[in-house]
Amino acid sequence: MTADRLYFRQLLSGTDFAANDAIAQQMRNFAYLVGDRETGDCVVVDPAYAANDLLDTLESDGMHLSGVLVTHHHPDHVGGSMMGFELKGLAELLERVSVPVHVNTHEAEWVSRITGIPRGDLSAHDHGDTVTVGAVDIELLHTPGHTPGSQCFLLDGRLVAGDTLFLEGCGRTDFPGGNVDDMYRSLQALSRLPGDPTVFPGHWYSAKPSASLSEVRDTNYVYRASSLEQWRTAMGG
């Protein structure tokens, strides 16, 4: 895949989309557009707040939506009820264009419940499955811990990490479905990925919006624990 053929955009909520949404500005979510410039195929990762803005962006770039990738079910990533507010997202997107929605098998019921999208309308995947967008192969990595079916996406030297791994810290494990031990194992598995991919997180909680995995391993406190026991102690378990 040549650099000029890969279409990859990192978009910040409250700025690049949903610009007038106070919650989007506060939450600082990233959504991602990934596609093949030659074929025009494109998927969106975690459309929330203003899915139509994301569709408008990719279409203005000459792309067409062929699917959705979901890292996990929380409303700031897919829409739904949060903090007494109803956030738009995945359901709004599907009203405009009907495309496959790729979720992890262990997250399908959660995504259905939070978005109202029927379980049968979601494409459930296992760890190691591949979604192909044009000539772009995206590997789906099951990384439970933040939620039971959290997943990350590996493509062309990039790791779209959702709320599993931030540049500083990781996703919380004290929400329903979170698990401290699973998070440790998922973080360790990501740390061993070959090729030193660039980490693109689900939120902008750091000085930089992305960094190499080797840099994250060296600087992120979540990698200071050298055993599960140390991790449990650090996480208050």
Secondary structure, 3 states (H helix, E strand, C coil): CCCCCEEEEEEEECCCECCCCHHHHHHCEEEEEEEECCCCEEEEECCCCCHHHHHHHHHHCCCEEEEEECCCCCHHHHCEEECCEEECCHHHHHHHCCCCEEEEHHHHHHHHHHHCCCHHHCEEECCCCEEEECCEEEEEEECCCCCCCCEEEEECCEEEEECCECCCCECCCCCCCCCHHHHHHHHHHHHCCCCCCEEEECECCCCCCCEEHHHHHHHCHHHCCCCHHHHHHHCCC
